[in-house]
Amino acid sequence: MTATGNPVTKALSGIFFEPGIDKCLSKKTTNGSTRRIILLTDGEHLGDENPIHIAIRLKKAGVIIDCIGIGGSPKDVDERLLKQIASRNSDDSIRYCFVGDQQKLLRKYQTLAHHIRAI
């Protein structure tokens, strides 16, 4: 199976269409690490496939999805779609934010990447 459609769907579905990835995602990590996707996009959905279904599958497998909408203004971003794709925190807040300039994007990514380590 290969990913078709828009960039959001390709990015998310590429994870699951890789041979054997379901087995990898269904296993608990032995080192206590968290699987996470940081998705930077305008959220424009041009394909027939629904990226929300793929995101649901990822989240059920324990993957945290942080969505960062990037563009000139929030109206340039499909925030509704990105909020549906994004994971929720324990307090039910959505792991989504809009970023409209380069410096804010850099600060947001640094905050998210603070705990990233090679495994």
Backbone atoms as SQL, in Angstrom:
CREATE TABLE atoms (id INTEGER PRIMARY KEY, chain TEXT, resi INTEGER, resn TEXT, atom TEXT, x REAL, y REAL, z REAL);
INSERT INTO atoms VALUES
  (1, 'A', 1, 'MET', 'N', 0.836, -1.161, 0.000),
  (2, 'A', 1, 'MET', 'CA', 0.000, 0.000, 0.000),
  (3, 'A', 1, 'MET', 'C', 0.889, 1.235, 0.000),
  (4, 'A', 2, 'THR', 'N', 0.551, 2.231, -0.786),
  (5, 'A', 2, 'THR', 'CA', 1.331, 3.458, -0.823),
  (6, 'A', 2, 'THR', 'C', 0.442, 4.637, -0.497),
  (7, 'A', 3, 'ALA', 'N', 1.059, 5.666, 0.025),
  (8, 'A', 3, 'ALA', 'CA', 0.318, 6.867, 0.398),
  (9, 'A', 3, 'ALA', 'C', 0.058, 7.708, -0.841),
  (10, 'A', 4, 'THR', 'N', -1.160, 8.229, -0.943),
  (11, 'A', 4, 'THR', 'CA', -1.509, 9.141, -2.017),
  (12, 'A', 4, 'THR', 'C', -2.165, 10.356, -1.398),
  (13, 'A', 5, 'GLY', 'N', -2.385, 11.378, -2.211),
  (14, 'A', 5, 'GLY', 'CA', -3.116, 12.530, -1.703),
  (15, 'A', 5, 'GLY', 'C', -2.215, 13.674, -1.326),
  (16, 'A', 6, 'ASN', 'N', -2.637, 14.404, -0.311),
  (17, 'A', 6, 'ASN', 'CA', -1.962, 15.634, 0.074),
  (18, 'A', 6, 'ASN', 'C', -0.789, 15.373, 1.013),
  (19, 'A', 7, 'PRO', 'N', 0.012, 16.391, 1.287),
  (20, 'A', 7, 'PRO', 'CA', 1.193, 16.231, 2.142),
  (21, 'A', 7, 'PRO', 'C', 0.883, 15.782, 3.569),
  (22, 'A', 8, 'VAL', 'N', -0.234, 16.259, 4.153),
  (23, 'A', 8, 'VAL', 'CA', -0.575, 15.844, 5.520),
  (24, 'A', 8, 'VAL', 'C', -0.848, 14.348, 5.542),
  (25, 'A', 9, 'THR', 'N', -1.671, 13.876, 4.608),
  (26, 'A', 9, 'THR', 'CA', -1.985, 12.451, 4.543),
  (27, 'A', 9, 'THR', 'C', -0.731, 11.632, 4.264),
  (28, 'A', 10, 'LYS', 'N', 0.114, 12.096, 3.367),
  (29, 'A', 10, 'LYS', 'CA', 1.349, 11.367, 3.056),
  (30, 'A', 10, 'LYS', 'C', 2.252, 11.268, 4.273),
  (31, 'A', 11, 'ALA', 'N', 2.378, 12.356, 5.012),
  (32, 'A', 11, 'ALA', 'CA', 3.253, 12.342, 6.191),
  (33, 'A', 11, 'ALA', 'C', 2.748, 11.361, 7.235),
  (34, 'A', 12, 'LEU', 'N', 1.450, 11.389, 7.499),
  (35, 'A', 12, 'LEU', 'CA', 0.892, 10.505, 8.519),
  (36, 'A', 12, 'LEU', 'C', 0.810, 9.058, 8.036),
  (37, 'A', 13, 'SER', 'N', 0.334, 8.854, 6.812),
  (38, 'A', 13, 'SER', 'CA', 0.144, 7.491, 6.341),
  (39, 'A', 13, 'SER', 'C', 1.458, 6.792, 6.039),
  (40, 'A', 14, 'GLY', 'N', 2.500, 7.544, 5.714),
  (41, 'A', 14, 'GLY', 'CA', 3.805, 6.936, 5.448),
  (42, 'A', 14, 'GLY', 'C', 4.308, 6.142, 6.635),
  (43, 'A', 15, 'ILE', 'N', 3.921, 6.534, 7.810),
  (44, 'A', 15, 'ILE', 'CA', 4.330, 5.822, 9.015),
  (45, 'A', 15, 'ILE', 'C', 3.704, 4.440, 9.054),
  (46, 'A', 16, 'PHE', 'N', 2.448, 4.328, 8.668),
  (47, 'A', 16, 'PHE', 'CA', 1.762, 3.051, 8.751),
  (48, 'A', 16, 'PHE', 'C', 1.939, 2.167, 7.534),
  (49, 'A', 17, 'PHE', 'N', 2.298, 2.745, 6.408),
  (50, 'A', 17, 'PHE', 'CA', 2.425, 1.929, 5.213),
  (51, 'A', 17, 'PHE', 'C', 3.798, 1.300, 5.089),
  (52, 'A', 18, 'GLU', 'N', 4.686, 1.632, 6.001),
  (53, 'A', 18, 'GLU', 'CA', 6.001, 1.012, 6.022),
  (54, 'A', 18, 'GLU', 'C', 5.825, -0.426, 6.514),
  (55, 'A', 19, 'PRO', 'N', 6.401, -1.423, 5.833),
  (56, 'A', 19, 'PRO', 'CA', 6.218, -2.815, 6.251),
  (57, 'A', 19, 'PRO', 'C', 6.597, -3.044, 7.705),
  (58, 'A', 20, 'GLY', 'N', 5.713, -3.692, 8.443),
  (59, 'A', 20, 'GLY', 'CA', 5.997, -4.077, 9.814),
  (60, 'A', 20, 'GLY', 'C', 5.824, -2.977, 10.845),
  (61, 'A', 21, 'ILE', 'N', 5.389, -1.794, 10.435),
  (62, 'A', 21, 'ILE', 'CA', 5.326, -0.691, 11.384),
  (63, 'A', 21, 'ILE', 'C', 4.243, -0.903, 12.442),
  (64, 'A', 22, 'ASP', 'N', 3.146, -1.566, 12.103),
  (65, 'A', 22, 'ASP', 'CA', 2.096, -1.819, 13.092),
  (66, 'A', 22, 'ASP', 'C', 2.641, -2.606, 14.277),
  (67, 'A', 23, 'LYS', 'N', 3.483, -3.592, 14.006),
  (68, 'A', 23, 'LYS', 'CA', 4.065, -4.382, 15.092),
  (69, 'A', 23, 'LYS', 'C', 4.947, -3.508, 15.967),
  (70, 'A', 24, 'CYS', 'N', 5.705, -2.608, 15.358),
  (71, 'A', 24, 'CYS', 'CA', 6.585, -1.730, 16.139),
  (72, 'A', 24, 'CYS', 'C', 5.786, -0.774, 17.008),
  (73, 'A', 25, 'LEU', 'N', 4.723, -0.215, 16.466),
  (74, 'A', 25, 'LEU', 'CA', 3.945, 0.756, 17.213),
  (75, 'A', 25, 'LEU', 'C', 3.134, 0.119, 18.325),
  (76, 'A', 26, 'SER', 'N', 2.751, -1.136, 18.157),
  (77, 'A', 26, 'SER', 'CA', 1.908, -1.757, 19.169),
  (78, 'A', 26, 'SER', 'C', 2.706, -2.173, 20.404),
  (79, 'A', 27, 'LYS', 'N', 4.021, -2.223, 20.292),
  (80, 'A', 27, 'LYS', 'CA', 4.849, -2.620, 21.427),
  (81, 'A', 27, 'LYS', 'C', 5.116, -1.424, 22.336),
  (82, 'A', 28, 'LYS', 'N', 5.141, -1.663, 23.612),
  (83, 'A', 28, 'LYS', 'CA', 5.524, -0.626, 24.567),
  (84, 'A', 28, 'LYS', 'C', 7.031, -0.422, 24.461),
  (85, 'A', 29, 'THR', 'N', 7.469, 0.807, 24.663),
  (86, 'A', 29, 'THR', 'CA', 8.904, 1.054, 24.631),
  (87, 'A', 29, 'THR', 'C', 9.517, 0.528, 25.915),
  (88, 'A', 30, 'THR', 'N', 10.681, -0.039, 25.790),
  (89, 'A', 30, 'THR', 'CA', 11.345, -0.600, 26.966),
  (90, 'A', 30, 'THR', 'C', 12.131, 0.445, 27.746),
  (91, 'A', 31, 'ASN', 'N', 12.431, 1.567, 27.100),
  (92, 'A', 31, 'ASN', 'CA', 13.240, 2.578, 27.772),
  (93, 'A', 31, 'ASN', 'C', 12.411, 3.757, 28.285),
  (94, 'A', 32, 'GLY', 'N', 11.086, 3.640, 28.255),
  (95, 'A', 32, 'GLY', 'CA', 10.226, 4.690, 28.768),
  (96, 'A', 32, 'GLY', 'C', 10.075, 5.899, 27.858),
  (97, 'A', 33, 'SER', 'N', 10.553, 5.811, 26.626),
  (98, 'A', 33, 'SER', 'CA', 10.442, 6.943, 25.710),
  (99, 'A', 33, 'SER', 'C', 9.026, 7.047, 25.148),
  (100, 'A', 34, 'THR', 'N', 8.709, 8.205, 24.619),
  (101, 'A', 34, 'THR', 'CA', 7.406, 8.477, 24.033),
  (102, 'A', 34, 'THR', 'C', 7.568, 8.643, 22.537),
  (103, 'A', 35, 'ARG', 'N', 6.667, 8.018, 21.788),
  (104, 'A', 35, 'ARG', 'CA', 6.669, 8.205, 20.336),
  (105, 'A', 35, 'ARG', 'C', 5.884, 9.470, 20.045),
  (106, 'A', 36, 'ARG', 'N', 6.466, 10.350, 19.221),
  (107, 'A', 36, 'ARG', 'CA', 5.848, 11.644, 18.986),
  (108, 'A', 36, 'ARG', 'C', 6.076, 12.078, 17.554),
  (109, 'A', 37, 'ILE', 'N', 5.057, 12.724, 17.009),
  (110, 'A', 37, 'ILE', 'CA', 5.149, 13.363, 15.702),
  (111, 'A', 37, 'ILE', 'C', 4.917, 14.848, 15.926),
  (112, 'A', 38, 'ILE', 'N', 5.794, 15.667, 15.381),
  (113, 'A', 38, 'ILE', 'CA', 5.588, 17.112, 15.393),
  (114, 'A', 38, 'ILE', 'C', 5.295, 17.497, 13.949),
  (115, 'A', 39, 'LEU', 'N', 4.047, 17.847, 13.687),
  (116, 'A', 39, 'LEU', 'CA', 3.576, 18.121, 12.339),
  (117, 'A', 39, 'LEU', 'C', 3.479, 19.625, 12.129),
  (118, 'A', 40, 'LEU', 'N', 4.311, 20.151, 11.225),
  (119, 'A', 40, 'LEU', 'CA', 4.298, 21.577, 10.880),
  (120, 'A', 40, 'LEU', 'C', 3.679, 21.695, 9.496),
  (121, 'A', 41, 'THR', 'N', 2.515, 22.349, 9.397),
  (122, 'A', 41, 'THR', 'CA', 1.800, 22.394, 8.131),
  (123, 'A', 41, 'THR', 'C', 0.764, 23.498, 8.127),
  (124, 'A', 42, 'ASP', 'N', 0.267, 23.816, 6.929),
  (125, 'A', 42, 'ASP', 'CA', -0.882, 24.715, 6.849),
  (126, 'A', 42, 'ASP', 'C', -2.177, 23.905, 6.916),
  (127, 'A', 43, 'GLY', 'N', -2.048, 22.579, 6.894),
  (128, 'A', 43, 'GLY', 'CA', -3.198, 21.710, 7.039),
  (129, 'A', 43, 'GLY', 'C', -4.063, 21.592, 5.803),
  (130, 'A', 44, 'GLU', 'N', -3.609, 22.143, 4.685),
  (131, 'A', 44, 'GLU', 'CA', -4.430, 22.071, 3.478),
  (132, 'A', 44, 'GLU', 'C', -4.602, 20.612, 3.060),
  (133, 'A', 45, 'HIS', 'N', -5.841, 20.201, 2.946),
  (134, 'A', 45, 'HIS', 'CA', -6.164, 18.816, 2.601),
  (135, 'A', 45, 'HIS', 'C', -6.704, 18.778, 1.183),
  (136, 'A', 46, 'LEU', 'N', -5.951, 18.168, 0.270),
  (137, 'A', 46, 'LEU', 'CA', -6.319, 18.151, -1.137),
  (138, 'A', 46, 'LEU', 'C', -6.703, 16.764, -1.641),
  (139, 'A', 47, 'GLY', 'N', -6.462, 15.744, -0.858),
  (140, 'A', 47, 'GLY', 'CA', -6.677, 14.381, -1.327),
  (141, 'A', 47, 'GLY', 'C', -8.020, 13.814, -0.925),
  (142, 'A', 48, 'ASP', 'N', -8.255, 12.583, -1.362),
  (143, 'A', 48, 'ASP', 'CA', -9.498, 11.885, -1.034),
  (144, 'A', 48, 'ASP', 'C', -9.421, 11.199, 0.322),
  (145, 'A', 49, 'GLU', 'N', -8.215, 10.819, 0.744),
  (146, 'A', 49, 'GLU', 'CA', -8.048, 10.111, 2.006),
  (147, 'A', 49, 'GLU', 'C', -8.242, 11.064, 3.180),
  (148, 'A', 50, 'ASN', 'N', -8.661, 10.518, 4.302),
  (149, 'A', 50, 'ASN', 'CA', -8.927, 11.331, 5.480),
  (150, 'A', 50, 'ASN', 'C', -7.769, 11.204, 6.473),
  (151, 'A', 51, 'PRO', 'N', -6.983, 12.264, 6.655),
  (152, 'A', 51, 'PRO', 'CA', -5.851, 12.191, 7.582),
  (153, 'A', 51, 'PRO', 'C', -6.288, 12.004, 9.035),
  (154, 'A', 52, 'ILE', 'N', -7.526, 12.320, 9.355),
  (155, 'A', 52, 'ILE', 'CA', -8.027, 12.148, 10.721),
  (156, 'A', 52, 'ILE', 'C', -8.049, 10.670, 11.091),
  (157, 'A', 53, 'HIS', 'N', -8.437, 9.807, 10.159),
  (158, 'A', 53, 'HIS', 'CA', -8.459, 8.361, 10.430),
  (159, 'A', 53, 'HIS', 'C', -7.060, 7.836, 10.719),
  (160, 'A', 54, 'ILE', 'N', -6.080, 8.326, 9.982),
  (161, 'A', 54, 'ILE', 'CA', -4.701, 7.897, 10.207),
  (162, 'A', 54, 'ILE', 'C', -4.219, 8.410, 11.563),
  (163, 'A', 55, 'ALA', 'N', -4.567, 9.654, 11.893),
  (164, 'A', 55, 'ALA', 'CA', -4.176, 10.214, 13.192),
  (165, 'A', 55, 'ALA', 'C', -4.803, 9.429, 14.338),
  (166, 'A', 56, 'ILE', 'N', -6.037, 9.024, 14.195),
  (167, 'A', 56, 'ILE', 'CA', -6.705, 8.221, 15.233),
  (168, 'A', 56, 'ILE', 'C', -5.953, 6.916, 15.435),
  (169, 'A', 57, 'ARG', 'N', -5.561, 6.300, 14.351),
  (170, 'A', 57, 'ARG', 'CA', -4.815, 5.040, 14.426),
  (171, 'A', 57, 'ARG', 'C', -3.470, 5.231, 15.137),
  (172, 'A', 58, 'LEU', 'N', -2.786, 6.317, 14.813),
  (173, 'A', 58, 'LEU', 'CA', -1.509, 6.618, 15.469),
  (174, 'A', 58, 'LEU', 'C', -1.709, 6.835, 16.966),
  (175, 'A', 59, 'LYS', 'N', -2.712, 7.621, 17.325),
  (176, 'A', 59, 'LYS', 'CA', -2.961, 7.927, 18.734),
  (177, 'A', 59, 'LYS', 'C', -3.335, 6.667, 19.513),
  (178, 'A', 60, 'LYS', 'N', -4.115, 5.788, 18.889),
  (179, 'A', 60, 'LYS', 'CA', -4.459, 4.517, 19.556),
  (180, 'A', 60, 'LYS', 'C', -3.216, 3.668, 19.795),
  (181, 'A', 61, 'ALA', 'N', -2.202, 3.842, 18.941),
  (182, 'A', 61, 'ALA', 'CA', -0.953, 3.096, 19.085),
  (183, 'A', 61, 'ALA', 'C', -0.004, 3.771, 20.071),
  (184, 'A', 62, 'GLY', 'N', -0.455, 4.875, 20.686),
  (185, 'A', 62, 'GLY', 'CA', 0.361, 5.533, 21.694),
  (186, 'A', 62, 'GLY', 'C', 1.250, 6.651, 21.193),
  (187, 'A', 63, 'VAL', 'N', 1.074, 7.073, 19.958),
  (188, 'A', 63, 'VAL', 'CA', 1.876, 8.147, 19.390),
  (189, 'A', 63, 'VAL', 'C', 1.224, 9.480, 19.749),
  (190, 'A', 64, 'ILE', 'N', 2.023, 10.414, 20.240),
  (191, 'A', 64, 'ILE', 'CA', 1.546, 11.765, 20.526),
  (192, 'A', 64, 'ILE', 'C', 1.758, 12.609, 19.278),
  (193, 'A', 65, 'ILE', 'N', 0.721, 13.334, 18.874),
  (194, 'A', 65, 'ILE', 'CA', 0.817, 14.181, 17.683),
  (195, 'A', 65, 'ILE', 'C', 0.670, 15.635, 18.104),
  (196, 'A', 66, 'ASP', 'N', 1.744, 16.393, 17.908),
  (197, 'A', 66, 'ASP', 'CA', 1.723, 17.837, 18.124),
  (198, 'A', 66, 'ASP', 'C', 1.569, 18.488, 16.756),
  (199, 'A', 67, 'CYS', 'N', 0.560, 19.329, 16.593),
  (200, 'A', 67, 'CYS', 'CA', 0.352, 20.025, 15.324),
  (201, 'A', 67, 'CYS', 'C', 0.665, 21.499, 15.492),
  (202, 'A', 68, 'ILE', 'N', 1.447, 22.020, 14.571),
  (203, 'A', 68, 'ILE', 'CA', 1.771, 23.431, 14.547),
  (204, 'A', 68, 'ILE', 'C', 1.298, 23.967, 13.199),
  (205, 'A', 69, 'GLY', 'N', 0.284, 24.811, 13.241),
  (206, 'A', 69, 'GLY', 'CA', -0.212, 25.441, 12.031),
  (207, 'A', 69, 'GLY', 'C', 0.689, 26.604, 11.674),
  (208, 'A', 70, 'ILE', 'N', 1.204, 26.606, 10.462),
  (209, 'A', 70, 'ILE', 'CA', 2.105, 27.678, 10.054),
  (210, 'A', 70, 'ILE', 'C', 1.502, 28.421, 8.864),
  (211, 'A', 71, 'GLY', 'N', 1.625, 29.737, 8.890),
  (212, 'A', 71, 'GLY', 'CA', 1.099, 30.571, 7.817),
  (213, 'A', 71, 'GLY', 'C', 1.154, 32.021, 8.207),
  (214, 'A', 72, 'GLY', 'N', 0.675, 32.865, 7.313),
  (215, 'A', 72, 'GLY', 'CA', 0.690, 34.290, 7.560),
  (216, 'A', 72, 'GLY', 'C', -0.266, 34.707, 8.668),
  (217, 'A', 73, 'SER', 'N', -1.408, 34.023, 8.746),
  (218, 'A', 73, 'SER', 'CA', -2.386, 34.294, 9.801),
  (219, 'A', 73, 'SER', 'C', -3.191, 33.015, 10.036),
  (220, 'A', 74, 'PRO', 'N', -3.906, 32.934, 11.158),
  (221, 'A', 74, 'PRO', 'CA', -4.696, 31.722, 11.431),
  (222, 'A', 74, 'PRO', 'C', -5.701, 31.391, 10.331),
  (223, 'A', 75, 'LYS', 'N', -6.203, 32.391, 9.629),
  (224, 'A', 75, 'LYS', 'CA', -7.170, 32.108, 8.553),
  (225, 'A', 75, 'LYS', 'C', -6.517, 31.404, 7.360),
  (226, 'A', 76, 'ASP', 'N', -5.177, 31.428, 7.291),
  (227, 'A', 76, 'ASP', 'CA', -4.454, 30.741, 6.216),
  (228, 'A', 76, 'ASP', 'C', -4.228, 29.259, 6.528),
  (229, 'A', 77, 'VAL', 'N', -4.670, 28.816, 7.698),
  (230, 'A', 77, 'VAL', 'CA', -4.409, 27.461, 8.180),
  (231, 'A', 77, 'VAL', 'C', -5.743, 26.752, 8.434),
  (232, 'A', 78, 'ASP', 'N', -5.806, 25.471, 8.111),
  (233, 'A', 78, 'ASP', 'CA', -7.010, 24.687, 8.415),
  (234, 'A', 78, 'ASP', 'C', -6.915, 24.240, 9.873),
  (235, 'A', 79, 'GLU', 'N', -7.214, 25.151, 10.771),
  (236, 'A', 79, 'GLU', 'CA', -7.092, 24.871, 12.200),
  (237, 'A', 79, 'GLU', 'C', -8.059, 23.781, 12.643),
  (238, 'A', 80, 'ARG', 'N', -9.232, 23.734, 12.062),
  (239, 'A', 80, 'ARG', 'CA', -10.215, 22.704, 12.440),
  (240, 'A', 80, 'ARG', 'C', -9.638, 21.307, 12.219),
  (241, 'A', 81, 'LEU', 'N', -9.045, 21.081, 11.046),
  (242, 'A', 81, 'LEU', 'CA', -8.441, 19.789, 10.731),
  (243, 'A', 81, 'LEU', 'C', -7.274, 19.485, 11.658),
  (244, 'A', 82, 'LEU', 'N', -6.395, 20.461, 11.853),
  (245, 'A', 82, 'LEU', 'CA', -5.210, 20.226, 12.670),
  (246, 'A', 82, 'LEU', 'C', -5.562, 19.957, 14.132),
  (247, 'A', 83, 'LYS', 'N', -6.610, 20.585, 14.631),
  (248, 'A', 83, 'LYS', 'CA', -7.048, 20.327, 16.002),
  (249, 'A', 83, 'LYS', 'C', -7.620, 18.922, 16.133),
  (250, 'A', 84, 'GLN', 'N', -8.222, 18.404, 15.078),
  (251, 'A', 84, 'GLN', 'CA', -8.735, 17.034, 15.100),
  (252, 'A', 84, 'GLN', 'C', -7.598, 16.024, 15.025),
  (253, 'A', 85, 'ILE', 'N', -6.545, 16.350, 14.307),
  (254, 'A', 85, 'ILE', 'CA', -5.396, 15.459, 14.173),
  (255, 'A', 85, 'ILE', 'C', -4.582, 15.440, 15.464),
  (256, 'A', 86, 'ALA', 'N', -4.461, 16.577, 16.110),
  (257, 'A', 86, 'ALA', 'CA', -3.603, 16.712, 17.292),
  (258, 'A', 86, 'ALA', 'C', -4.090, 15.868, 18.467),
  (259, 'A', 87, 'SER', 'N', -3.133, 15.413, 19.264),
  (260, 'A', 87, 'SER', 'CA', -3.446, 14.688, 20.499),
  (261, 'A', 87, 'SER', 'C', -3.974, 15.669, 21.537),
  (262, 'A', 88, 'ARG', 'N', -4.511, 15.109, 22.609),
  (263, 'A', 88, 'ARG', 'CA', -4.992, 15.914, 23.736),
  (264, 'A', 88, 'ARG', 'C', -4.127, 15.625, 24.946),
  (265, 'A', 89, 'ASN', 'N', -3.953, 16.638, 25.775),
  (266, 'A', 89, 'ASN', 'CA', -3.244, 16.484, 27.036),
  (267, 'A', 89, 'ASN', 'C', -4.181, 15.889, 28.074),
  (268, 'A', 90, 'SER', 'N', -3.645, 15.522, 29.215),
  (269, 'A', 90, 'SER', 'CA', -4.457, 14.934, 30.284),
  (270, 'A', 90, 'SER', 'C', -5.539, 15.889, 30.780),
  (271, 'A', 91, 'ASP', 'N', -5.335, 17.205, 30.622),
  (272, 'A', 91, 'ASP', 'CA', -6.351, 18.179, 31.025),
  (273, 'A', 91, 'ASP', 'C', -7.342, 18.473, 29.892),
  (274, 'A', 92, 'ASP', 'N', -7.292, 17.676, 28.815),
  (275, 'A', 92, 'ASP', 'CA', -8.157, 17.751, 27.640),
  (276, 'A', 92, 'ASP', 'C', -7.829, 18.931, 26.719),
  (277, 'A', 93, 'SER', 'N', -6.739, 19.650, 26.966),
  (278, 'A', 93, 'SER', 'CA', -6.327, 20.701, 26.036),
  (279, 'A', 93, 'SER', 'C', -5.719, 20.045, 24.789),
  (280, 'A', 94, 'ILE', 'N', -5.828, 20.737, 23.680),
  (281, 'A', 94, 'ILE', 'CA', -5.381, 20.209, 22.390),
  (282, 'A', 94, 'ILE', 'C', -3.923, 20.590, 22.155),
  (283, 'A', 95, 'ARG', 'N', -3.159, 19.639, 21.649),
  (284, 'A', 95, 'ARG', 'CA', -1.733, 19.861, 21.367),
  (285, 'A', 95, 'ARG', 'C', -1.576, 20.506, 19.990),
  (286, 'A', 96, 'TYR', 'N', -2.188, 21.686, 19.839),
  (287, 'A', 96, 'TYR', 'CA', -2.145, 22.454, 18.603),
  (288, 'A', 96, 'TYR', 'C', -1.838, 23.906, 18.936),
  (289, 'A', 97, 'CYS', 'N', -1.070, 24.547, 18.072),
  (290, 'A', 97, 'CYS', 'CA', -0.883, 25.993, 18.170),
  (291, 'A', 97, 'CYS', 'C', -0.645, 26.541, 16.771),
  (292, 'A', 98, 'PHE', 'N', -0.931, 27.816, 16.616),
  (293, 'A', 98, 'PHE', 'CA', -0.653, 28.518, 15.371),
  (294, 'A', 98, 'PHE', 'C', 0.636, 29.312, 15.539),
  (295, 'A', 99, 'VAL', 'N', 1.456, 29.306, 14.491),
  (296, 'A', 99, 'VAL', 'CA', 2.693, 30.077, 14.486),
  (297, 'A', 99, 'VAL', 'C', 2.720, 30.892, 13.194),
  (298, 'A', 100, 'GLY', 'N', 2.880, 32.202, 13.349),
  (299, 'A', 100, 'GLY', 'CA', 2.853, 33.065, 12.179),
  (300, 'A', 100, 'GLY', 'C', 4.181, 33.684, 11.798),
  (301, 'A', 101, 'ASP', 'N', 5.204, 33.490, 12.639),
  (302, 'A', 101, 'ASP', 'CA', 6.501, 34.074, 12.269),
  (303, 'A', 101, 'ASP', 'C', 7.636, 33.122, 12.631),
  (304, 'A', 102, 'GLN', 'N', 8.782, 33.367, 12.028),
  (305, 'A', 102, 'GLN', 'CA', 9.937, 32.480, 12.145),
  (306, 'A', 102, 'GLN', 'C', 10.439, 32.356, 13.586),
  (307, 'A', 103, 'GLN', 'N', 10.519, 33.437, 14.310),
  (308, 'A', 103, 'GLN', 'CA', 11.050, 33.387, 15.677),
  (309, 'A', 103, 'GLN', 'C', 10.132, 32.592, 16.609),
  (310, 'A', 104, 'LYS', 'N', 8.832, 32.781, 16.479),
  (311, 'A', 104, 'LYS', 'CA', 7.890, 32.035, 17.309),
  (312, 'A', 104, 'LYS', 'C', 7.957, 30.536, 16.965),
  (313, 'A', 105, 'LEU', 'N', 8.116, 30.224, 15.672),
  (314, 'A', 105, 'LEU', 'CA', 8.251, 28.831, 15.254),
  (315, 'A', 105, 'LEU', 'C', 9.488, 28.206, 15.879),
  (316, 'A', 106, 'LEU', 'N', 10.589, 28.915, 15.846),
  (317, 'A', 106, 'LEU', 'CA', 11.829, 28.413, 16.433),
  (318, 'A', 106, 'LEU', 'C', 11.662, 28.160, 17.926),
  (319, 'A', 107, 'ARG', 'N', 11.059, 29.104, 18.646),
  (320, 'A', 107, 'ARG', 'CA', 10.846, 28.930, 20.096),
  (321, 'A', 107, 'ARG', 'C', 9.917, 27.752, 20.388),
  (322, 'A', 108, 'LYS', 'N', 8.839, 27.603, 19.617),
  (323, 'A', 108, 'LYS', 'CA', 7.889, 26.512, 19.836),
  (324, 'A', 108, 'LYS', 'C', 8.570, 25.174, 19.589),
  (325, 'A', 109, 'TYR', 'N', 9.315, 25.071, 18.495),
  (326, 'A', 109, 'TYR', 'CA', 9.984, 23.812, 18.180),
  (327, 'A', 109, 'TYR', 'C', 11.028, 23.475, 19.245),
  (328, 'A', 110, 'GLN', 'N', 11.759, 24.461, 19.712),
  (329, 'A', 110, 'GLN', 'CA', 12.752, 24.210, 20.756),
  (330, 'A', 110, 'GLN', 'C', 12.078, 23.700, 22.030),
  (331, 'A', 111, 'THR', 'N', 10.931, 24.259, 22.364),
  (332, 'A', 111, 'THR', 'CA', 10.191, 23.794, 23.537),
  (333, 'A', 111, 'THR', 'C', 9.770, 22.336, 23.364),
  (334, 'A', 112, 'LEU', 'N', 9.224, 21.996, 22.196),
  (335, 'A', 112, 'LEU', 'CA', 8.783, 20.625, 21.942),
  (336, 'A', 112, 'LEU', 'C', 9.957, 19.653, 21.862),
  (337, 'A', 113, 'ALA', 'N', 11.061, 20.105, 21.296),
  (338, 'A', 113, 'ALA', 'CA', 12.210, 19.228, 21.072),
  (339, 'A', 113, 'ALA', 'C', 13.101, 19.075, 22.298),
  (340, 'A', 114, 'HIS', 'N', 12.810, 19.782, 23.358),
  (341, 'A', 114, 'HIS', 'CA', 13.657, 19.771, 24.559),
  (342, 'A', 114, 'HIS', 'C', 13.915, 18.358, 25.077),
  (343, 'A', 115, 'HIS', 'N', 12.907, 17.507, 25.004),
  (344, 'A', 115, 'HIS', 'CA', 13.043, 16.161, 25.562),
  (345, 'A', 115, 'HIS', 'C', 13.367, 15.097, 24.509),
  (346, 'A', 116, 'ILE', 'N', 13.611, 15.502, 23.273),
  (347, 'A', 116, 'ILE', 'CA', 13.914, 14.534, 22.231),
  (348, 'A', 116, 'ILE', 'C', 15.334, 14.003, 22.417),
  (349, 'A', 117, 'ARG', 'N', 15.442, 12.688, 22.288),
  (350, 'A', 117, 'ARG', 'CA', 16.767, 12.077, 22.350),
  (351, 'A', 117, 'ARG', 'C', 16.796, 10.900, 21.382),
  (352, 'A', 118, 'ALA', 'N', 17.958, 10.587, 20.896),
  (353, 'A', 118, 'ALA', 'CA', 18.119, 9.458, 19.978),
  (354, 'A', 118, 'ALA', 'C', 17.930, 8.157, 20.734),
  (355, 'A', 119, 'ILE', 'N', 17.249, 7.211, 20.090),
  (356, 'A', 119, 'ILE', 'CA', 17.077, 5.893, 20.718),
  (357, 'A', 119, 'ILE', 'C', 17.636, 4.820, 19.820);
